[in-house]
């Protein structure tokens, strides 16, 4: 069995279309067939050939162009006074794939031809005759597809739009309720020495028109599902022309749990809720993880129209993604007691427990107090617990030093002591609804990264001598700064790296030698 020659079959299908087109045009314009006589077939073939050179690939587009050649003559787009036709055909043939741009160009070519005929006194062809011929050709050929793909037809034939149907503009905005107008979105901000909750200006409405395309991503800040009234996104659409008021414009908004659909006049002003994804509390509890860049909930917004205008560039069908980030704003304050200078704790002789300083923690979310027990435990049992374990191990190692007796170890150690306050949460970027939200963070650190005072002592037996040995280590590493990330630019991690502090505290060794009595004569 020989493989099918698909290319040959496509060529045969195209030739069959040209023959059918010739017969259709002869029936629509019988006077032209009589006038041309034997040259009639060559006239049609030339029109089809010119359409191909102009980049027209769809059978219906080629039929439209050939039909206009019967009205204006072959190659009419190159004649003086037909610059409008050349412009429309350039637009139609730009893609060369028989897509929407081609159909738009040939539609506008037909509409301008109808207008020109209506302006011509005593025109040989009436606009109604041209329109009737065009309608008959589309009825016959609009389902044939394009050259090179005549055989690959879908189960449902494609019906090409024939009348103008497009949008002039649309607006997207967030709706505010009465409660929103009073309180609105608030952020924690530092005012002098005090933190205040301050209302944030709502993002401006997003205008979409010929000069402002629909963004690829729209940001919304909203409470997570079940966490309060979800943000309301409103769309207002103004139509340029409508093919069928029961069908277009068609608006669809879909998310993880549901889908809404509206059509026709309903799209003039419609709104719907947009909830953020439910966010599990990270770590042991509130405040234990700061400025986590959580994932948004994803929605799809699609607006369908035919995308056809009698003149000018259409907006056409459009779609975008809506990202809903949690609107919650967090704040915490931590106060950790600093060790007092000179007040050390004796860990030797004998194993002794390490007494830790006091910790006070406050955590809020949108003005509501949160349980700070887990955060306090992270310091008391986490950081301070690890420091205490380290000191105990250090004491045990020092006590077990070979030749050492009367070991002593007095210590004072504080890690991340002092006062710290921090706020974080998602906020709109510079573009408002246009573009991604950003995780803002503002931290005020009035702390010491480390305050250490360690003193180790004892008597060390070396050969036949006993030597008093002393090791001391003292130091203070300040952590006094503000960390802010409130605008696009360097990432959040870069801002946090500004809070990294490094330090090195030296150990001072002192050991005055002491010779045992009677050792000189031996």
N, C-alpha and C positions, 0 to 999 in steps of 0.2 A: 504494500500500500504506500503510495507516494505521499509525502508530507504536503499539506496545503500551502499554496503560494499566497500568503495573506496580502502581500503588496499588490499582486496582480488582481486579487479580488477587490481590493480597495480602489484601484484604478478603474476597474470595470464599473464599480458602484458609482464613482464620480462621473464617469462618462454617461451612465444611465441618468443621473441627475441632470446633467447638462441637456440631454435630449428631452427629458420631461420639461425642463425649464423653457426650452425653445418652443415646445408645443403650447405650454401655458401662455407664454408671451404672445404667440401668434393668435391665440383666442382672445386675449385681452386687448391687443392692438392690431386688429386685422388690416387696417389701412397701411401700417408699416410693413407688414409682410407683402402686401400687394405692391407697394412702392419699391421695395428692395428686390423682390423676385428671387432670382437664383443667389443673390448675395445675402439673403436673409440669414441662413445658417452661419455664414462666416461672421456676420454682424454680431450674432449672439455669442459665438465662440470668442470673438475679440473682446467683448464686454466681460466675459468670464475670465479671460486671460488678464485683462487689466485689473480686475478685482484681486486676482492672485498676486499681481505685482504690488498692489497697494497694501498687502498683508491681510486681506480678508480671507478667512478660512471656513467660517460657518456657512452652510448651504443657504440659510435664510438671509444672511448678510449679502452673499453673492447675488441672490435673486433680487434683493432690494436695489443693489447697485445697478444690475443689468436693467431693471425696470426704469431707473432714472436715466439711463442712457437712451431709452426710447423717448424720454421727454426732452432731455437737454442735449442729446447727441453724444457720440463716443468720446471718451477722454474729456468730458466737460469740465472736470476739476482743474484742468490746465489752461482753460480759456480765460481771457480777461473778464473781470467782473464776477468770476466764480471763486474768488479767494476764500469765501466762507465755506465752499465745498471742499477745497483743498485742506483747510484747517480741520474740518470734521473728519475727513478721511485719514489724515495723519494721526489723529487721536484714535481712530478705529483700528488702524493697522499697527499701532505701537507694539503690542504684545505678540502679534502673529500667531496667537494660539486660539483664536475664536472665543475669547472670554467676554467678561462684562464690558470691558473698555470698547471692544469691537461693536458690541450690540448697542451701546450708548452712542457711539459715533454714527452708526448708520441710522439710528432713530433720529438723532438731531439733524442729520443730513436730509431725511425725509421731511421733518417738520419745517426746516428752513425752505425746502423746495415748495411746500404747500404755501408758505408765507409769500415767497417770491411770485408764485403763480397768481396769488390773490391780488398782488400789487400791479400786475401787468394787464393793462387794458387790452382787450381783444386777444388774450392768450389762446393759442390753438388747443391747449389742454386745460380743462377745468380742474381746479384742486380736488373736487369730489371724484373725478375720474381717476386721478392719480391715487387717491386714498383707497378707492374701491379696488384698483388693481393690486395695490400693496397688500390689502387685506386678503385677497384671493391667493396671492403668492405665499403669504405666511401660513394660511390655512393648509396649503399643500406641502410646504417644505420646512416649517419650523421644528419638526421632530426628527429631521435627518442627521443632525450632528454636524461635524466639521470634516473637511477634507483630510483623508488619511485615517479617519476613525468613523467612517460611515457605517461599518458593520457592528461596532461596539455600542449598541443601543441599550439603554436601561429598560427594566421591566415596565416602568412608568414613563411614558413619553414626556419630554421636557416641553413645557409651554412657556415660550418667551414672553416677557412683559411687552405690552403694546401701547400703554398710555403712561403718562408721567406719574411717578409715585416716589416721593422723596421727602426728606425732612429739611426744614430751614435751620432749626437749632433745637437744642435741648439743654435743660439745666438740671444739675444734680446738687442737692443740698441736704443738710441734716435739719430735721424739724425739732424745735424745742417745745417741750410742754411748759405749762405754767410753773411747775417745780423747777424745770431746767432753767427757765429764765431767771428765777430767783437765785438758785445755787449754781447750776451749771457745772461744767468740768472745773475742778480745782486742783491746784498743785501746792505742795509745801515749798515755801521759799524763806530764805533767811533775811530778816529785816533787822539790821543791826546785830544784836545779840540774841534775838528771839526768832523762832520759827513760826510762821503764820501760814494758814491756808488761804490762797489767793485764787479768785476766779480767773479762768483762762478764756480769752476771746475765742468764740467758736470759729471754725474755718469758714472761709467765704464760699459761696456757691460756685460750682464748677460749670462754666459755660462752654458748650460744644457747638461750633459752627464751622463755616468754611475755613476760617483762619485759625481755629483752635480744635484740633482733632481730639477724639476721646482718648484719654490716657490708657496705657496698657494695664495700669494697676491703680485702684482707688483704695485709699486707706480710710478705715472707720475705727474709732475707739468706742467700745461698748462694754457694759457689764457682761460677764460670762453668763451662760445659760443658767437661769434660776437664781442669779445674783442681783436682780433688780430689773427695772424697766430697760429693755434693750433700746439701742439707738434706732431712730426712725430715718431711713433714707428715702428722700422724695425725688421723683423724676417728673419733669414737666417737658412735654414735647410739643413743638410747633411744626405742623406739616407744611411742606411746600405744595404738594399735590398728592392726592390719594387715588389709588386704583379702585379700591373697594373698602368703604368705611367699616365693613364688618370684619375685614381681614387685616388691613394695615393701617397704621403701624402695629406690629405685633411685638410685645415686650414679654420677656421671660426672665425670671430671677430664680435661681436654683441654688440650694445648699445641701448640707449633709442630711437634713431631716425632711425637707419639703421643697416644693416648687410652686411658684405663682406664675400665672399667665394673664395678660391683659391684651386687648386688641381694640383698634379703632379709637373712638372718642375717649375710652377709658384711659388712654395713655397721655391725655392732656395734662393730668395731674394725678399721680398715684404714689402711694408711699407704702412701706413695708418695714418690719423689724429686722435688724441685723444684730445677732448676738455673737459674742466672742466665744471661743472654744473654752470649755471647762478646764481650769488649770488646777492641778493637784499641788498642794503645798509642798515645796521642795525641801528635802532634808527633814530633820526631826520636827520642825515647827516654824511658825511665822518669824521672819527676820533672820533665820539661820543661813539663807542664801540671799545675796543682795544683787539686784539689777540683772536677774536672769532674763535673757532674751528668748522668751517663750514663743511658740509657734502660733500664728494667727489661724482663725477659722477662714476657710476659703469658700467663696461664692462666685457664681458666674452670672453676669448680666449680659443679655443678648437682645438687640433691637433689630427687627427685620422690616425692611421695605424693599420695593423692587429696585431702588437705586437708579431711577430713570428720570431725566429732566429733558424738557424740550430745548433748553439751552443752558450753558454753564455747567460747572462741575458739581456733581451730586455728592451729598454726604454718604449716601448708600447705607447698607446694613452694617452694623457695628456690634462689637462685643468687647467685654473687658472682664477682668477679675477684680473682685472686691475682697480685700483682706481685712478681717475684723480682729483687732488686737484688744486685749483686756484694758479697760480704762482705769483700773484701780491704781491709786497713788499711795505709796508706802513711806513711812518715816519711822526711824528708830533713834534712840539715844542710849548711850552706854556710859556709865561712870564706874571706873575701877580705881580702888584705893591705891595710892602710891606708897611704897615703903618709905619710912622716915629715915633720913641719914643717921647712921650710927646705931640704929635699932636692928640688930641682927638676931637670929635665932640659933641656939646651940643644937646642932645635930649630933655631935660627939662631945664627950664620951657617952657611949650607949646609944642605941637606936632610939630616935625620937621622931614623933610625927611633925610634919611641916604644917604650920598654921598659915592659912591663906587670907588674903585681904578680902574686903567686902566688894560685892558687885551689885549695881543697880541698873536695871534694863527697862526700857519702855518701847513698845512697838505699837504703831497705829496703821490703820488702812482706811483712807478716806474719812479720817476723823474718829474712827471707832477703835477703841483700845483692843489689842490682841493679847493672847496669852504669851507672855515672854519667858515662861519657865524653861522651855527648851533652849532658847538663846542663852539664858543665864547658865544653864548646865553645860553648854558648849564651852563657856569660859571656865567655870568652876571645876567641872570634871574632865573637860577636854584639855584646854591650854594649861590651866593651873595644875590640873592633875598630872599632866605629862611633865611639867616643870618640877613638881614635888617628887615624882618617881625618879627623875634624873638626878636630883640632889641627893636622894636616899642612896642611889647607886654610887654616886660620887663619894658619899660618906663611907659606904661599905668598902669601896676600893681603897680609899685612903687608910682606913683602919687596918686593912689586910696587907699594907705595904711591908715588905720584908725588912726586918731590923727596926721598925718604927714602934715606939712605945709612947704612952701618954698622948695618944692621938686626939686632936681637937678639930672641930669644924664648925665655924660660925658663919651663917649665910643670911643674906637678904637679897631676894631676887623678884623682880616684877617685870612681866612681859605685857606689852600693850596696856599700859596703865595711864590713867588720866580720863579725859572726856572725849567722846566722839558722837557726832550726830550725822545722819545720812538720810537722804530721801531719793526715791527712784520711782520710775513708772514710765509707761509709753506716752509719747506726745506726738502730735502731728509735725511733719517735716516742714520745710520752708514753703513747699507747694500746697500745704493744707491737704485737701482730699486727694490731690494729684501726687502720687508717689508713696513710698514706704513711710511708715511711722518710725520713730527712732526711740531707743531706750535712753531716757535722760537719767542723770545721776548727779547729785550734788552732795559732797561729803565735807565736813569740817572736822579736822583732826587736831586736837589739842592734847597730845599724848606723848609718852615716851615709849619707843619701841622696846627698850630694855633699860632697866636700872639694876645694876649688880654690885654687890659688895660681898666678896667671898674671902674668908680667912681660914687657912689650914695650918695646923701646927703639930708639933710633937718632937720627941727625941729620937734621933736616928743613930743606930750603932754602926760605926764604920771602923772596921779592924778592931783596934783596942781603944777607940775613943767613942765618946758619946757627943753627938752634935745636936744642938737645938736648931730645928729647921722651921722656917716660916714661909708660906706661900700666900700672897695677897693678890686679889684681882678686884678692881673697882672701875666703874665706868657708867656713863649715861648716854644713850642714843636718842636724840629728840625726834619726834614725828609731829611737826607743827606745820600743817599746810591745808589748803583746800583743793579738792579734786572735783572738777566740773566737766560734764559732757552733756551739752544741751543743744547742740546743732550738728548738722552733717559735717563730715570731714574725717579726721582721724577717728578710728573706731573706739569703742568703749574700752577695749583691752588696753589701748595705748594710753588712754586717760588714767586708767587704774595703775598702770606701771609708774606713774608719777609718784605714787605712794610707797614705792619700794625703798627701804632704808637698809644700808649695810653698815656694819660696825665691827671693830676688833678691839677687844680689851686685853692689854698685856698682863701677864702674871709677873709679880715681883718676888724674887727668891732671896731670902736672907738666912744664913746659917753661921753664926759665930762658933768657932771651934772651941772645945773644952777638953783638955787632956786629963785623963784619969790620974788620981794621986798614985805616986810610986812608979809611974810608967817611965820616968826619965832614966833610971838605972838599969833598965832591962834591955 
